């Protein structure tokens, strides 16, 4: 059997939209820290932003509660130019892009439940109802599905290759062959890479070499799993000109690539809730997505399961989870219902608890998470609860 995962470069228009939203929040957090008094759980900003990109237009909307002013126009342009979009020839020009601001204040009805000072229990209630999932498995050292890790590695390789022939917009896919009996990954069967090409700098004699360049980049970063039978496809339609990439030929919307950003569509690794990177962490779509991953990863790291999916549900304005559900797909060393009880004992899954534990008022985190939610040195990726879980399990 083969399992496939998809991913996208940071120059893909949907990720560009995510990056703009996340950077607006990052700048707000930076400016809030300069205020007197400084940034705390009591005065933290509340943001839920949406960004749309298309035909040279960037629309930033949503709800914001903050004590500071930030220049939305400048933030959006700076993000786009930093990604290499500085000319219409590569699909978007941040210098001439039109930026529309449609941000409104946060609803006082929501603020009443999410503000620590206004909440009737003086806690940060969940910013909305919702269901979030976390997943982990022992296929890789990162305790993530192998196809997800490999396709993420593929994207980072093309983003950092340094060859200007490969324009910012691109996406990829890998298919990993698994043993039907053991369920263990065996080899990398197929690699698909689609990348916009900047033909302004391609000489006629070099045009036929682009696929081979792409193959070399791909196979170098995936070398541990490539073999002689691994297939490689590049720009299957035959050609993808950079002038017809990003906002010139497509639109970008926040949250539209949630499946590939979470676990790459790996079977059993569900996702729920809404977009993550465009919200401040009182919104459990953000904080509990990380909290659920932290729980699942620590369960697997503790040896309590080989594979684990954790579902956490919340009610708006209420801090503690509405419900917790665990599925270890028959690999658990304890019954799944007992693991649910352990989670309640060991983990603080309130918004305030996760904000503090995962450092979610750190602006640098918002500048990184549109690129990858898990494959970095984030606190939710630490296996720091293993001993507590093992002790509680005994």
C-alpha positions as CSV (number, residue, x, y, z in Angstrom):
1,X,0.0,0.0,0.0
2,X,1.1,3.6,-0.5
3,X,0.2,6.6,1.6
4,X,0.7,10.1,0.2
5,X,1.1,13.6,1.7
6,X,1.1,17.0,0.1
7,X,2.7,20.2,1.2
8,X,3.3,23.7,-0.2
9,X,6.1,26.3,-0.3
10,X,5.9,29.5,1.6
11,X,5.4,31.3,-1.7
12,X,2.1,29.5,-2.4
13,X,-0.7,32.2,-2.2
14,X,-2.5,30.5,0.6
15,X,0.6,30.5,2.8
16,X,1.3,34.1,1.8
17,X,-2.1,35.0,3.2
18,X,-1.3,33.0,6.4
19,X,2.1,34.8,6.7
20,X,0.5,38.2,6.4
21,X,-2.1,37.4,9.0
22,X,0.4,35.9,11.4
23,X,2.8,38.9,11.0
24,X,0.0,41.4,11.8
25,X,-0.4,39.5,15.1
26,X,3.3,39.4,15.6
27,X,3.7,43.2,15.2
28,X,0.7,43.8,17.5
29,X,2.3,41.6,20.2
30,X,5.6,43.5,19.8
31,X,3.9,46.8,20.2
32,X,1.8,45.6,23.1
33,X,5.0,44.7,25.0
34,X,6.2,48.3,24.7
35,X,3.1,49.6,26.4
36,X,2.8,50.4,30.1
37,X,2.0,48.0,31.7
38,X,3.5,45.4,29.5
39,X,1.9,42.5,27.8
40,X,0.1,40.0,30.2
41,X,-2.7,37.5,30.3
42,X,-4.9,40.3,31.5
43,X,-4.4,42.8,28.7
44,X,-3.3,40.5,25.8
45,X,-4.8,41.4,22.4
46,X,-7.5,39.3,20.8
47,X,-7.3,38.8,17.1
48,X,-9.0,36.7,14.5
49,X,-7.8,37.8,11.0
50,X,-8.5,36.7,7.5
51,X,-6.5,37.6,4.4
52,X,-7.4,37.3,0.8
53,X,-4.9,37.7,-2.1
54,X,-5.7,37.9,-5.8
55,X,-5.0,39.9,-8.9
56,X,-2.6,42.2,-7.1
57,X,-5.1,42.9,-4.3
58,X,-4.6,42.1,-0.6
59,X,-7.7,42.3,1.7
60,X,-7.1,42.1,5.4
61,X,-10.2,41.7,7.5
62,X,-11.5,40.2,10.8
63,X,-11.7,41.2,14.4
64,X,-9.1,42.8,16.6
65,X,-9.0,44.1,20.2
66,X,-5.7,45.8,21.0
67,X,-4.3,48.9,22.7
68,X,-2.0,49.7,19.8
69,X,-2.0,50.9,16.2
70,X,-0.1,48.9,13.5
71,X,0.4,49.7,9.9
72,X,-1.4,47.0,8.1
73,X,-0.4,48.2,4.6
74,X,3.3,48.1,5.5
75,X,3.2,44.7,7.2
76,X,1.4,43.2,4.2
77,X,3.9,44.7,1.7
78,X,7.0,43.8,3.7
79,X,5.8,40.1,4.0
80,X,5.2,39.8,0.3
81,X,8.5,41.4,-0.8
82,X,10.4,39.3,1.8
83,X,9.1,36.2,0.1
84,X,10.6,37.3,-3.3
85,X,7.4,38.8,-4.8
86,X,8.8,42.1,-6.0
87,X,7.9,41.9,-9.7
88,X,4.7,41.1,-11.6
89,X,6.9,38.7,-13.6
90,X,6.9,36.3,-10.7
91,X,3.2,36.6,-10.1
92,X,3.0,39.4,-7.5
93,X,4.7,42.7,-6.7
94,X,4.5,43.7,-3.0
95,X,5.6,47.2,-3.9
96,X,2.6,48.0,-6.0
97,X,0.1,45.6,-4.5
98,X,-3.2,47.2,-3.4
99,X,-3.9,46.7,0.4
100,X,-7.5,47.0,1.7
101,X,-8.1,47.1,5.5
102,X,-11.5,45.7,6.6
103,X,-10.6,45.0,10.3
104,X,-13.4,45.6,12.9
105,X,-13.3,45.6,16.7
106,X,-13.9,42.4,18.5
107,X,-17.5,41.7,19.6
108,X,-18.1,42.7,23.2
109,X,-20.1,39.5,23.6
110,X,-17.0,37.4,22.8
111,X,-14.7,39.6,24.9
112,X,-16.9,39.1,27.9
113,X,-16.0,35.4,28.0
114,X,-12.4,35.5,26.8
115,X,-11.0,38.5,28.9
116,X,-9.6,37.3,32.2
117,X,-10.9,40.4,34.0
118,X,-14.4,40.3,32.5
119,X,-15.0,36.5,32.6
120,X,-17.3,35.6,35.6
121,X,-14.7,33.0,36.8
122,X,-11.8,35.4,36.1
123,X,-10.2,33.0,33.7
124,X,-9.5,33.1,29.9
125,X,-12.4,31.3,28.4
126,X,-12.1,29.6,25.1
127,X,-12.5,32.2,22.3
128,X,-15.0,30.0,20.5
129,X,-16.5,26.5,20.6
130,X,-14.5,24.0,18.6
131,X,-13.0,20.6,18.2
132,X,-9.2,20.3,17.8
133,X,-7.1,17.1,17.1
134,X,-3.6,16.2,17.9
135,X,-1.7,13.2,16.4
136,X,1.6,11.4,16.8
137,X,3.1,8.1,15.7
138,X,6.4,6.4,16.0
139,X,7.3,6.3,12.3
140,X,10.0,9.1,12.7
141,X,12.2,10.6,15.4
142,X,9.8,13.6,15.4
143,X,6.9,11.3,16.1
144,X,5.1,12.4,13.0
145,X,4.0,10.4,9.9
146,X,6.9,9.8,7.5
147,X,5.1,11.1,4.3
148,X,4.5,14.4,6.2
149,X,8.1,14.7,7.3
150,X,9.5,13.9,3.8
151,X,7.2,16.3,1.9
152,X,7.9,19.1,4.4
153,X,11.6,18.5,3.9
154,X,11.1,18.7,0.2
155,X,9.4,22.1,0.5
156,X,12.2,23.5,2.6
157,X,14.8,22.3,0.2
158,X,13.2,24.1,-2.8
159,X,12.8,27.3,-0.7
160,X,16.4,27.3,0.3
161,X,18.1,25.9,-2.9
162,X,19.3,29.4,-3.9
163,X,18.5,28.8,-7.6
164,X,16.5,31.8,-8.9
165,X,15.1,29.6,-11.7
166,X,12.6,28.3,-9.1
167,X,10.2,31.1,-8.3
168,X,8.5,31.4,-4.9
169,X,5.3,29.5,-5.7
170,X,5.3,25.8,-5.6
171,X,3.8,22.6,-4.1
172,X,4.8,19.0,-3.8
173,X,3.7,15.5,-2.9
174,X,5.3,12.2,-1.9
175,X,4.0,8.6,-1.8
176,X,5.5,6.2,0.7
177,X,5.2,2.5,0.3
178,X,4.2,0.6,3.4
179,X,4.4,-3.1,4.4
180,X,0.8,-4.5,4.2
181,X,1.4,-6.8,7.2
182,X,3.4,-4.7,9.6
183,X,2.2,-1.2,8.5
184,X,5.9,0.0,8.6
185,X,7.2,2.3,5.9
186,X,9.5,0.7,3.4
187,X,10.5,3.1,0.7
188,X,9.7,6.3,-1.2
189,X,7.8,5.3,-4.2
190,X,6.9,8.6,-5.9
191,X,7.9,12.3,-5.7
192,X,5.9,15.0,-7.4
193,X,7.1,18.6,-7.5
194,X,5.4,21.5,-9.2
195,X,7.3,24.9,-9.1
196,X,6.8,28.1,-11.0
197,X,9.8,28.8,-13.3
198,X,11.2,32.3,-13.9
199,X,12.0,31.9,-17.6
200,X,13.5,35.4,-17.7
201,X,16.7,33.9,-16.5
202,X,16.6,30.6,-18.4
203,X,18.7,30.3,-21.5
204,X,17.2,28.2,-24.4
205,X,20.0,25.7,-24.0
206,X,19.2,25.3,-20.3
207,X,15.5,24.8,-20.6
208,X,15.8,21.0,-20.8
209,X,17.9,20.9,-17.7
210,X,15.3,22.3,-15.3
211,X,13.7,19.0,-14.5
212,X,17.1,17.5,-13.7
213,X,17.9,20.4,-11.4
214,X,14.6,19.8,-9.6
215,X,15.2,16.1,-9.4
216,X,18.7,16.6,-7.9
217,X,17.3,19.0,-5.2
218,X,14.5,16.6,-4.3
219,X,16.5,13.4,-4.2
220,X,19.3,15.0,-2.2
221,X,17.0,16.0,0.6
222,X,15.1,12.7,0.5
223,X,18.2,10.5,0.0
224,X,17.6,8.2,3.0
225,X,14.4,6.9,1.4
226,X,15.0,7.1,-2.3
227,X,15.9,4.1,-4.3
228,X,16.4,3.2,-8.0
229,X,12.7,2.7,-8.5
230,X,11.6,6.0,-7.0
231,X,9.6,7.9,-9.7
232,X,10.0,11.7,-10.1
233,X,7.4,14.0,-11.7
234,X,8.0,17.7,-12.3
235,X,5.5,20.2,-13.6
236,X,3.3,17.5,-15.1
237,X,1.3,19.9,-17.3
238,X,4.6,20.5,-19.1
239,X,5.3,24.1,-18.1
240,X,4.5,26.6,-15.3
241,X,5.6,30.1,-15.9
242,X,6.2,32.3,-12.9
243,X,4.3,35.1,-14.5
244,X,1.2,32.9,-14.1
245,X,1.8,32.0,-10.5
246,X,0.6,33.2,-7.1
247,X,-1.9,36.1,-7.2
248,X,-1.6,36.4,-11.0
249,X,-3.3,33.1,-11.7
250,X,-4.7,32.0,-8.3
251,X,-6.1,33.4,-5.1
252,X,-4.8,33.0,-1.6
253,X,-6.9,32.6,1.5
254,X,-6.0,32.1,5.2
255,X,-6.6,28.6,6.5
256,X,-7.2,27.0,3.2
257,X,-4.3,24.5,3.5
258,X,-5.0,23.2,7.0
259,X,-4.9,19.5,6.0
260,X,-1.4,19.8,4.5
261,X,-0.2,22.1,7.3
262,X,-1.3,19.7,10.1
263,X,-0.5,16.1,9.2
264,X,-0.5,16.0,5.4
265,X,-3.7,14.0,5.1
266,X,-2.2,11.0,6.8
267,X,-5.0,8.4,7.5
268,X,-6.2,8.6,11.1
269,X,-4.6,12.0,11.7
270,X,-7.8,14.1,11.7
271,X,-8.1,17.9,12.0
272,X,-10.8,20.0,13.3
273,X,-11.5,23.5,14.4
274,X,-10.4,26.3,12.1
275,X,-7.3,28.1,11.0
276,X,-4.5,28.4,13.4
277,X,-1.8,31.0,12.5
278,X,-4.3,33.9,12.1
279,X,-5.6,33.9,15.7
280,X,-4.3,34.9,19.1
281,X,-4.1,32.0,21.5
282,X,-7.3,32.6,23.5
283,X,-8.8,31.1,20.4
284,X,-8.5,27.4,21.0
285,X,-8.3,26.8,17.2
286,X,-4.7,28.0,17.8
287,X,-3.7,27.0,21.4
288,X,-5.5,23.7,21.6
289,X,-4.2,22.6,18.2
290,X,-0.8,22.8,19.8
291,X,-2.0,21.4,23.1
292,X,-3.5,18.3,21.4
293,X,-0.3,17.6,19.5
294,X,1.7,18.0,22.7
295,X,-0.6,15.5,24.5
296,X,-0.5,12.9,21.6
297,X,3.3,13.2,21.2
298,X,4.0,12.7,24.9
299,X,1.7,9.6,25.0
300,X,3.7,8.0,22.1
301,X,7.0,9.2,23.6
302,X,6.1,7.6,26.9
303,X,5.6,4.3,25.2
304,X,1.9,4.2,26.0
305,X,0.9,3.8,22.4
306,X,2.6,3.5,18.9
307,X,0.0,5.8,17.4
308,X,-2.3,8.3,19.0
309,X,-5.1,10.7,18.0
310,X,-6.4,13.1,20.7
311,X,-9.6,15.1,20.3
312,X,-10.3,18.1,22.6
313,X,-13.6,20.0,22.5
314,X,-14.4,23.4,24.0
315,X,-17.3,25.7,24.7
316,X,-17.0,29.4,24.1
317,X,-16.2,31.4,27.3
318,X,-15.4,28.2,29.2
319,X,-11.7,27.5,30.0
320,X,-11.7,23.7,30.6
321,X,-12.2,21.3,27.8
322,X,-15.8,20.2,27.1
323,X,-14.6,16.7,26.4
324,X,-11.4,14.7,25.7
325,X,-11.3,11.6,23.4
326,X,-8.4,9.3,22.6
327,X,-7.9,6.8,19.8
328,X,-4.7,4.7,19.8
329,X,-5.8,2.5,16.9
330,X,-5.3,-0.7,19.0
331,X,-1.7,0.2,19.8
332,X,-2.3,1.5,23.4
333,X,-0.7,-0.1,26.4
334,X,-3.6,1.1,28.4
335,X,-7.3,1.3,27.4
336,X,-8.1,4.6,25.5
337,X,-10.6,5.6,28.2
338,X,-7.9,5.3,30.9
339,X,-5.6,7.5,28.8
340,X,-8.4,10.1,28.7
341,X,-8.4,10.2,32.5
342,X,-4.6,10.5,32.5
343,X,-4.7,13.5,30.2
344,X,-7.1,15.3,32.6
345,X,-4.8,14.6,35.5
346,X,-1.5,15.5,33.9
347,X,-2.1,18.3,31.3
348,X,-3.4,21.9,31.8
349,X,-5.5,22.4,28.6
350,X,-7.1,25.7,29.6
351,X,-6.2,28.6,27.2
352,X,-4.2,30.4,30.0
353,X,-2.3,27.2,30.8
354,X,-1.4,26.6,27.2
355,X,-0.5,30.2,26.5
356,X,2.0,30.2,29.4
357,X,3.4,26.7,28.8
358,X,3.9,27.1,25.0
359,X,4.9,30.8,25.2
360,X,2.1,31.8,22.8
361,X,2.5,35.6,23.4
362,X,5.9,35.3,21.8
363,X,5.8,37.2,18.4
364,X,8.6,35.1,17.0
365,X,6.4,32.0,17.1
366,X,3.8,33.8,14.9
367,X,6.6,34.5,12.4
368,X,7.5,30.8,12.2
369,X,4.2,28.8,12.4
370,X,2.9,29.6,8.9
371,X,6.0,27.7,7.6
372,X,5.6,24.7,9.9
373,X,3.4,23.9,12.9
374,X,5.5,21.1,14.3
375,X,8.9,20.6,12.8
376,X,10.8,23.2,14.9
377,X,11.9,23.8,18.5
378,X,8.4,24.8,19.7
379,X,7.5,24.0,23.3
380,X,4.6,21.9,22.2
381,X,7.0,19.6,20.5
382,X,8.9,18.8,23.7
383,X,8.4,15.4,25.4
384,X,8.6,17.0,28.8
385,X,5.5,15.2,30.2
386,X,6.7,11.6,29.6
387,X,7.8,10.9,33.2
388,X,4.5,12.3,34.6
389,X,2.5,10.2,32.3
390,X,4.5,7.1,33.0
391,X,4.1,7.7,36.8
392,X,0.4,8.3,36.5
393,X,0.0,5.2,34.3
394,X,1.5,3.0,37.1
